[in-house]
């Protein structure tokens, strides 16, 4: 990454009409700038944060242990472009089958019961697919209403078990409650093959690779005026002009309206932005003095008395050697916790762990609490499809509003929304669109 001094930024901007300006230094923006650079165009990247990566954020505990607080995994490595970019970096496979589940009282459930819950969840998915096929002409509705219909005849205990499975297998994946997801389209996305892996030293190592040689200016864009002659950007570091702007800010920022467009985005794009949902997925990462949990597991779950609260945990101890666990909450539960202080959230997480592992669980040495929902540069986790939305909305956003204005980011990827590889591929697509536009402009 080549970062310009403040004085140099202003002097450069005052004299140069850029060919391309990329708004946002996350994976989509860096991928676009990197591809343009390979084509001989030095696109300027404008980034509002004091770091690159956007929703890829590697922090460090006081002992130096890295911890990813945003994107964590390369999802399905076979054929995944992020896996190719990560060649040579230390990655660790997550074995989701290497897990265990605890009941409301904190006791580990018998293995056969855990297997039965997995089988019941698979049967639920099959029933939902049949129901969707049978009612292919019916209006869309929330996924939860279809789940309620399919499970109406089951006993209370089985419904509770399935609610747990839906939470960790669907709601955590899509960062939304089943009541917020489209029954018809919630799972329209695609995936690669192979296992999921995470970075031993943090996802930021990949961001550094993407950013190598890319000019970056620290500035927040507040307005983009676009027309036949190009774009004019109002930023916290002054005005900028370019033939083409690639806008990679998150869906949550676009929906919040803190970045304005003059004229407004076309009606089809505005409607797609309204239909798509912005998810809630928050985590707490805890560094303890010692390992007190069953160290051999990659993941452990809690089917607690409050559905969805601290239901999914990951242990990093075996792979890193550091006594770290990470707990997740999604959807409504994540939004409810967001109203509490960091101290209260950590205390809630600690109470859950003491239910599972006893009162002897020590206080953590250090903790991180994420707040993507209230982060003005994120506005939430990532996109999902509510009732009434469809994959067509992703395609609409991927279609450039004009030759001089192009959108990119995971919310423009029909096949891979909500993923780093979806963001990366959207950046490459946006770069191709920019090159085509520049060919027409010249």
N, C-alpha and C positions, 0 to 999 in steps of 0.2 A: 504494500500500500504506500502511495506517495501522498502525504498530507501537506497541503499548502499552508503557509503562515497566514495570519489574518490580513496583514497588509498586502501580501501577494494575491490573496483571494480577491480583494476589492480591485486592485490594479488590473488583474487578469480579466475580471468580469466587465470592467469598464471599457475594455478595448476589443473584446472578442465576442463574436457571434458563434456560439457553439453549434456544432452539427447535432449533437444529441446530449441532452441532460437527463440523467437518471435520478428520480426522486425516491430516495430510500436506499440504505446500505445493508439491507437484509440479503438473504440468499438469492432471491429473485433479482434484485438490483445488481448485485455483484456478478451474477451469472450473465446478465444482459451486458454489463460493462466489459466483462471478460471476453464475451463473444464478439462484441464490436471492436475491441482492441485487436483481436486476431484478424479482423477484417480491415484494419488500418485506421480505425476511428477511435480517438481518445475521448470517450464520453466522460463528462464530469459527473460524479456522484455527489448528491447533496444528502447528508445524513444529519438528522436532528439530535441523535443521541451522542454521548461522548464515547461510544463504542460502536463497532460494526456488528452485524448479525441479526439485529431486530429481535425476533422471538427465539433466536438461538442465543443463549446467554449462559456462559460458563463462569460461575463464581468460584471462590476458594475459601475454605474454612481456615481458621487461624493456623492450623498445623500444615497448611499448604495443600490439603486434599482438594481436588477439583470436584465440582458438583454442577451438573446441568440443571438449570432452573426453567428452561424452556424446552425446545426440541431436545430429545434425548436419544432416540433410536434411529438407526437406518432401518426402515421397515422393509423387510424382504430384500435380501442383498443380491439375488441372482438376476442380472440384467439391470439392476438399479444404478443409474448414473452417479448417485452419491457414493455408492460403494466403490465405483471405479475411481472417483476423485480421491477417496480416502485410502487408496493403495499405499501401504507403508506405514500408515498410522495404526496404533495399537487399538484394536477393537475386541470386544468381548461378547460372546453369544449369550442371549437371554433365553433360558429354557423355561417356557411358560408351564410346561408339565412338571417341572421341578418345584412344586408349590404345595402348600397345605392350607387348610381352612379351619377356622375356629368358630364355635358357636357363640350365641349371645353371652353365655356365662364365662367365656374365655377358654373353654375346654376344646382341645383338638378333636374334630369330628373323625369317626372311624373312616378308614380309607374307602371302604365299600360305600359308605354314604356319600362321600365326596364324589366318587365315580358315578353314583346314581344321579346326583345333581347335574353333572356334566351331560349325562345321557338325557335327562329331562329337558335340559336347555336345548340340546340338539333336536329333540322331538318338537319343542316349541318352535324353533326356527322352521322346521319342515312344515308344521301346521300353518304358520304364518305365510309361508310361500304358497301353500295350497289355497288358503283363503284369498290371497291377493290374486291368484290366477282365476279363481272362481268368480271374483267380483271385479274383473278387469275394467268394466265400464262404470263402476261406482265412483262417486266423487272421492277425492282424497280425504284423509282424516288422520288424526294423530296415531302414531304407532301404538301408544299405550292403550287406546280404545280397542284396537285389534287384539292386543295381548290379553286384555280383560275378557274379551269375548271368547278367546280360545281357552282360557284357563278358568272360566266361570264354574265349571263342574268339579274343580279340584278342591281338596281340603286346604285349610288355612296354612298348615305347615308347608305343603308343597308350593303353594303360591308364594310364601315367604322365601323359600329357597330359590324359586325362579326369579323373584324380584332381585335377589342378590346377584344372580348370574346375569340378568339383564343389565344391572348397574355396572358391573365390572367389565362385561364383554361388549356391551353396546354403548351405554351412556358415557363411560370413560373414553371409549374410542372416538366418539363423535362429540364429546364435550357438551352434551345436552341431555336433558331428561327424555325418556321415551315419549312423554306427553308433548314434547317440543319437536319431535321428528316426524317427517312424512312417512306414513305407512307405505305409500306407493313407491317412494324414491329414496328412502333413507340410506339404502345400501347399494346405490347405483354405481359407486366408485369401483375402480379396478385395483389390482395389486400385483406385485412381482412374486416370484417364488423364492424359497429358501428361508432361512432363519432371520430374526431380528438381531441386530448387534448395537452396542453402544460404545462410546469412545472412552477408553481408560483414562485419557488425559483431558477429556472434555471436547464437546462439539466445536469449540472455538478454534481448535487446530485446523479444522476444515475451512472455517471462515477465513482464517489467515491465508490459506492457500488460494482461495478464490480472490482475495483482495490484493494479492501480490501485483504490484505495478499499476494499480487502479488509482487515479487521482480522486481524492475525497475532500470535500469541503464540509465543515461543520455548520450547517444552516438548516433551519426549519422552513419549509415551504408552506405558505398560508393561502396563496391564491395562484391560480393558473389561468391566464387569458389565452385562448387558442383561436386560431383563425386561418385564413388562407395563406398568410405569410409566415406562419410558425407560431411559437409560443412565447409569452412573457411571464416570468415567474416572479412573484413577490416573496421574498425570503427575509429571514431575520438578519441576513448579511447583505441585504440590498437587492436590487433588481437583476434578473438574469434573462437572457434571451437565447433561444435555440430554434433550429429548424424542426426538431422533434423532441418531445418529452416522453419518457417512459416512466409511468407512475406506478410504483410498487408498494405504496403504503398499505397497511392491512385493511381488511374489510371493515373492522370496527372503527377505524379512523374515517374511512369514506362515509360510513353511515352516520357518524357523529357530526359531520358537516364542518369540522374545524379546518378542512382544506376545501376551499370554494373554487368552482370552475365558472369562468365567464367566456362564452355563454354556458349555462348549465349543461351537464351531460345529456346526450339524447334520451328521449323518453324511454326507449327500450332498456338502456343501461340503468337509468334511474329506477325503473320498475324491478329489474333484476336485483339491484342493491337492496330494495325494500323487501323483496321476497326471501332472500337468503338470510340465514340466521348466523349470529356470532356466538360462539360457544363459551362456556365457563368451565375451565379446568385449572385448579390450583393445587399446589403441593406444599408440604412442609418437609424440609430436609434436616435431619438431626444427627449431629456428631456426638457420640457418647464416650464415656471414659473406657468402656469395655463392651464386648458383645455379650448380651444376655438372652438373645433369641436363638432359635435353632439355626445355626450358622449355615448348614448345608443347603438351605432352600434359597432359590432366587426370588421367590415371591411368596407372600402369605396373605390370606384374606381373613376378614372378620365379618361374619354375618350378625352384626350387632343389633341391639334393641332399637336404635334409630336407623331406619333404612338409608343406606348410602353414605353414612358418616364413617370415615376412616375404614372403608371396606377393602381397600387395596394398598398393600405395602410391598416395597422392594428392598432387599438387603444388598448392599454393595460390599459387604465385608469379605466374602470369599474372593472376589475379583480384585479388590483394591487393597486389602489388608487393613483398611480403616473401618472402625465400628460406626458405619453410617446406615441409616434407614431412611426411606422416603415414603411418605404417605400421600395419597391422592384423594381429592373430592371433586365432583363434577356437578354441573347443572344447578338445581335449586339449592343443594347443600353447600356448594361452593359460594353461591351468592349470599346465603345466610351467614356463612362464616366471614365473608368479606366485611361485614359490619362490625366485627370484633377487632380488638387490638392484636398485634403480633403475639404479645404475652398470653392473651386469652386463647389464641389459636394453638400455640405451643402447649399450653396447659391441657387443652382438650385432647390433643394428640397424645400427650403423655398419659392422660387418664385411660385412653384406649389401650395403649401398650401395657399399662399396669394391670388392666383387666385380663390381658392375654398372658402376661409373663410374671405377674405377681407384684406385690408392693415394694419389692426390693429393686425394681427398675430405677436406676439413678437418674438424676436430672441431667439433661444434655449439657455438654461442654459448650456447644454452639448450635445455632439454628438459623435457617433461612425460611422465610415465609413469602411465597409469591403473591403478587397482586396484579395479575394481567388485566383483570376486569376494570380496575380503576387507573391503569396506566394510560395516559392520554395518547401515547404513541403506539398503543396496541389495541385498546378498546375491547379486549377479550382474548380468548385462546385462538380458535380458528373456525372456519365456516362449517355449516351443516345445512341440510335441507329441511325446513319446516313444512307442514302441510301447505300445499299450494305451490311450493317451489319444485323445481326439477333440475336435472343436469343441463337443460337448455339454458338456464340462467348463468351457469358457468361459461357456456359457449358464448352467450351474449357479451359478457364482460371481457372475454378473450378477443372479441372482434373490435379492432381499433375504432373509436368514435370518429376519427379522421386520420388523414395522412400524417398529421403533426402531433397526434395524441394517442398514446398506446397504454393500456393497462396491463399489469402483470402481478403475480402473486398467487398463492395457493388457491385463492377464491376465484381465479380464472382458469383453473385446471379441472376439467370435467372428470378425467380419469383418476386423478390423484389429489383431490382436495384435502386440506388439512395435513399435508406432509411436506417435508423438506424437499423431497424429489419433485413433488408437484410444483413447488415454488421455483426450483431450479429450472425445470423444463419450461415453465412459463416465461422465465427470463430469457432463455434461449429463443423461444418463439417470438418474444417481443423484439429481440435484437434483429431477427430475420425480418420482421415487419418494418422495423426502422430502416434497415438497409434497402428494402423495397421502396419505402417512401422517399428516401434520399435519392434513389435512382430516378424517381418520377419528378422530384423537385428540380434537379439539376438541368 
